[in-house]
Amino acid sequence: MGYRVVKKESGKRIVSHCVSFLIDEAKRMGITLLNTEVMNNNPASEKVLIKSGFSPTQCFRRKY
């Protein structure tokens, strides 16, 4: 899953709503496991995913 929100729209829970929608759709489709990746310079995205029920499991120091 990837997302980007323009700066003037940040803080409006847009990404939170989209992540919630995607989780609900995955459940509806019978998908029982979702994986996400967050770059270490994006704490806001990590926060959204944790609040949505994801758990940090691995840390990649340098992926890109």
N, CA, C and O atoms as a DFTB+ gen file, in Angstrom:
256 C
 N C O
     1  1       0.855      -1.147       0.000
     2  2       0.000       0.000       0.000
     3  2       0.906       1.216       0.000
     4  3       1.911       1.251       0.711
     5  1       0.563       2.179      -0.770
     6  2       1.326       3.419      -0.803
     7  2       0.383       4.602      -0.825
     8  3      -0.719       4.530      -1.368
     9  1       0.827       5.674      -0.237
    10  2      -0.020       6.865      -0.213
    11  2       0.820       8.112      -0.041
    12  3       1.943       8.066       0.461
    13  1       0.259       9.211      -0.461
    14  2       0.892      10.523      -0.323
    15  2      -0.227      11.536      -0.216
    16  3      -1.176      11.501      -0.999
    17  1      -0.125      12.429       0.738
    18  2      -1.136      13.465       0.930
    19  2      -0.441      14.822       0.824
    20  3       0.604      15.043       1.437
    21  1      -1.024      15.719       0.050
    22  2      -0.423      17.054      -0.059
    23  2      -0.420      17.734       1.301
    24  3      -1.319      17.525       2.116
    25  1       0.593      18.543       1.536
    26  2       0.826      19.140       2.847
    27  2      -0.402      19.870       3.401
    28  3      -0.701      19.747       4.589
    29  1      -1.112      20.622       2.567
    30  2      -2.255      21.393       3.077
    31  2      -3.418      20.509       3.534
    32  3      -4.312      20.978       4.238
    33  1      -3.409      19.232       3.135
    34  2      -4.468      18.311       3.536
    35  2      -4.036      17.366       4.666
    36  3      -4.839      16.561       5.139
    37  1      -2.793      17.459       5.091
    38  2      -2.315      16.561       6.145
    39  2      -2.994      16.889       7.474
    40  3      -3.417      18.019       7.715
    41  1      -3.084      15.885       8.314
    42  2      -3.720      16.066       9.615
    43  2      -5.233      15.933       9.595
    44  3      -5.885      16.152      10.615
    45  1      -5.797      15.578       8.454
    46  2      -7.260      15.453       8.334
    47  2      -7.730      14.003       8.369
    48  3      -8.889      13.714       8.069
    49  1      -6.831      13.094       8.736
    50  2      -7.137      11.668       8.868
    51  2      -7.503      11.006       7.539
    52  3      -8.143       9.955       7.525
    53  1      -7.104      11.609       6.436
    54  2      -7.397      11.045       5.119
    55  2      -6.771       9.662       4.985
    56  3      -7.438       8.714       4.569
    57  1      -5.493       9.545       5.335
    58  2      -4.798       8.262       5.216
    59  2      -5.403       7.241       6.176
    60  3      -5.564       6.076       5.811
    61  1      -5.738       7.655       7.386
    62  2      -6.356       6.739       8.353
    63  2      -7.641       6.145       7.798
    64  3      -7.884       4.946       7.934
    65  1      -8.458       6.975       7.175
    66  2      -9.717       6.491       6.594
    67  2      -9.449       5.536       5.426
    68  3     -10.131       4.521       5.279
    69  1      -8.461       5.863       4.604
    70  2      -8.137       4.991       3.466
    71  2      -7.598       3.642       3.939
    72  3      -7.989       2.601       3.412
    73  1      -6.704       3.653       4.929
    74  2      -6.159       2.405       5.455
    75  2      -7.283       1.561       6.053
    76  3      -7.337       0.351       5.831
    77  1      -8.166       2.185       6.797
    78  2      -9.300       1.470       7.391
    79  2     -10.174       0.843       6.306
    80  3     -10.604      -0.303       6.435
    81  1     -10.434       1.592       5.247
    82  2     -11.228       1.081       4.140
    83  2     -10.547      -0.133       3.500
    84  3     -11.199      -1.141       3.226
    85  1      -9.236      -0.031       3.263
    86  2      -8.515      -1.147       2.638
    87  2      -8.507      -2.385       3.532
    88  3      -8.616      -3.505       3.032
    89  1      -8.381      -2.201       4.830
    90  2      -8.436      -3.331       5.759
    91  2      -9.813      -3.991       5.695
    92  3      -9.915      -5.216       5.631
    93  1     -10.855      -3.189       5.712
    94  2     -12.217      -3.726       5.638
    95  2     -12.454      -4.482       4.329
    96  3     -13.073      -5.547       4.325
    97  1     -11.961      -3.930       3.224
    98  2     -12.118      -4.594       1.928
    99  2     -11.353      -5.909       1.900
   100  3     -11.849      -6.904       1.372
   101  1     -10.155      -5.922       2.459
   102  2      -9.373      -7.162       2.501
   103  2     -10.115      -8.229       3.295
   104  3     -10.178      -9.386       2.878
   105  1     -10.674      -7.845       4.435
   106  2     -11.451      -8.799       5.241
   107  2     -12.645      -9.323       4.456
   108  3     -12.941     -10.518       4.486
   109  1     -13.324      -8.432       3.760
   110  2     -14.489      -8.818       2.979
   111  2     -14.120      -9.820       1.891
   112  3     -14.917     -10.685       1.529
   113  1     -12.906      -9.691       1.377
   114  2     -12.424     -10.574       0.319
   115  2     -11.818     -11.859       0.867
   116  3     -11.387     -12.717       0.096
   117  1     -11.778     -12.003       2.190
   118  2     -11.237     -13.213       2.787
   119  2      -9.732     -13.177       3.006
   120  3      -9.132     -14.196       3.349
   121  1      -9.127     -12.035       2.817
   122  2      -7.680     -11.906       3.045
   123  2      -7.446     -11.831       4.545
   124  3      -8.067     -11.024       5.237
   125  1      -6.566     -12.657       5.037
   126  2      -6.358     -12.736       6.486
   127  2      -5.012     -12.181       6.937
   128  3      -4.752     -12.105       8.138
   129  1      -4.155     -11.794       6.002
   130  2      -2.847     -11.258       6.377
   131  2      -2.490     -10.097       5.467
   132  3      -2.528     -10.224       4.243
   133  1      -2.146      -8.977       6.058
   134  2      -1.674      -7.810       5.322
   135  2      -0.311      -7.421       5.869
   136  3      -0.103      -7.417       7.082
   137  1       0.609      -7.096       4.985
   138  2       1.931      -6.616       5.367
   139  2       2.119      -5.205       4.835
   140  3       1.654      -4.874       3.744
   141  1       2.787      -4.397       5.594
   142  2       3.095      -3.040       5.148
   143  2       4.566      -2.771       5.410
   144  3       5.205      -3.461       6.203
   145  1       5.088      -1.772       4.744
   146  2       6.455      -1.317       4.970
   147  2       6.436       0.190       5.144
   148  3       5.704       0.904       4.459
   149  1       7.245       0.653       6.065
   150  2       7.356       2.086       6.307
   151  2       8.830       2.444       6.342
   152  3       9.615       1.794       7.033
   153  1       9.202       3.452       5.618
   154  2      10.597       3.900       5.662
   155  2      10.865       4.563       7.011
   156  3       9.974       5.177       7.599
   157  1      12.086       4.436       7.489
   158  2      12.404       4.920       8.831
   159  2      12.337       6.445       8.974
   160  3      12.411       6.956      10.092
   161  1      12.204       7.160       7.895
   162  2      12.077       8.620       7.981
   163  2      10.619       9.072       7.859
   164  3      10.352      10.224       7.518
   165  1       9.679       8.166       8.137
   166  2       8.262       8.497       8.010
   167  2       7.489       8.078       9.262
   168  3       6.666       7.165       9.198
   169  1       7.744       8.734      10.403
   170  2       7.071       8.347      11.644
   171  2       5.557       8.564      11.611
   172  3       4.826       7.854      12.302
   173  1       5.074       9.520      10.831
   174  2       3.624       9.759      10.755
   175  2       2.920       8.561      10.130
   176  3       1.849       8.157      10.581
   177  1       3.522       8.002       9.099
   178  2       2.935       6.828       8.456
   179  2       2.963       5.628       9.395
   180  3       1.997       4.867       9.466
   181  1       4.067       5.459      10.112
   182  2       4.157       4.368      11.079
   183  2       3.069       4.498      12.147
   184  3       2.465       3.504      12.548
   185  1       2.829       5.709      12.595
   186  2       1.794       5.966      13.611
   187  2       0.408       5.581      13.093
   188  3      -0.372       4.948      13.804
   189  1       0.108       5.965      11.852
   190  2      -1.187       5.621      11.250
   191  2      -1.372       4.112      11.205
   192  3      -2.435       3.600      11.557
   193  1      -0.343       3.405      10.774
   194  2      -0.455       1.951      10.645
   195  2      -0.588       1.266      12.001
   196  3      -1.364       0.320      12.138
   197  1       0.151       1.724      12.994
   198  2       0.036       1.146      14.333
   199  2      -1.363       1.379      14.894
   200  3      -1.958       0.472      15.476
   201  1      -1.892       2.591      14.720
   202  2      -3.249       2.885      15.190
   203  2      -4.297       2.058      14.440
   204  3      -5.402       1.844      14.938
   205  1      -3.940       1.599      13.242
   206  2      -4.866       0.791      12.441
   207  2      -4.744      -0.699      12.749
   208  3      -5.446      -1.517      12.154
   209  1      -3.858      -1.051      13.675
   210  2      -3.755      -2.437      14.093
   211  2      -2.528      -3.187      13.610
   212  3      -2.350      -4.353      13.961
   213  1      -1.682      -2.554      12.820
   214  2      -0.460      -3.200      12.374
   215  2       0.565      -3.175      13.499
   216  3       0.552      -2.281      14.344
   217  1       1.450      -4.163      13.501
   218  2       2.501      -4.255      14.513
   219  2       3.863      -4.242      13.840
   220  3       4.089      -4.972      12.875
   221  1       4.764      -3.420      14.342
   222  2       6.129      -3.451      13.785
   223  2       6.773      -4.804      14.065
   224  3       6.709      -5.308      15.187
   225  1       7.395      -5.390      13.043
   226  2       8.005      -6.700      13.219
   227  2       9.459      -6.747      12.775
   228  3      10.225      -7.568      13.281
   229  1       9.854      -5.894      11.849
   230  2      11.221      -5.902      11.343
   231  2      11.675      -4.483      11.106
   232  3      10.865      -3.574      10.923
   233  1      12.967      -4.307      11.111
   234  2      13.541      -3.009      10.788
   235  2      14.607      -3.214       9.712
   236  3      15.568      -3.959       9.904
   237  1      14.420      -2.546       8.589
   238  2      15.413      -2.559       7.534
   239  2      16.177      -1.246       7.622
   240  3      15.601      -0.174       7.432
   241  1      17.453      -1.325       7.904
   242  2      18.224      -0.089       8.055
   243  2      18.278       0.697       6.758
   244  3      18.064       1.909       6.751
   245  1      18.561       0.018       5.673
   246  2      18.637       0.689       4.386
   247  2      18.068      -0.201       3.319
   248  3      18.685      -1.194       2.932
   249  1      16.922       0.137       2.850
   250  2      16.308      -0.676       1.818
   251  2      16.461      -0.018       0.445
   252  3      16.634      -0.711      -0.557
   253  1      16.400       1.287       0.397
   254  2      16.436       2.005      -0.884
   255  2      17.660       2.864      -0.988
   256  3      17.855       3.540      -1.999
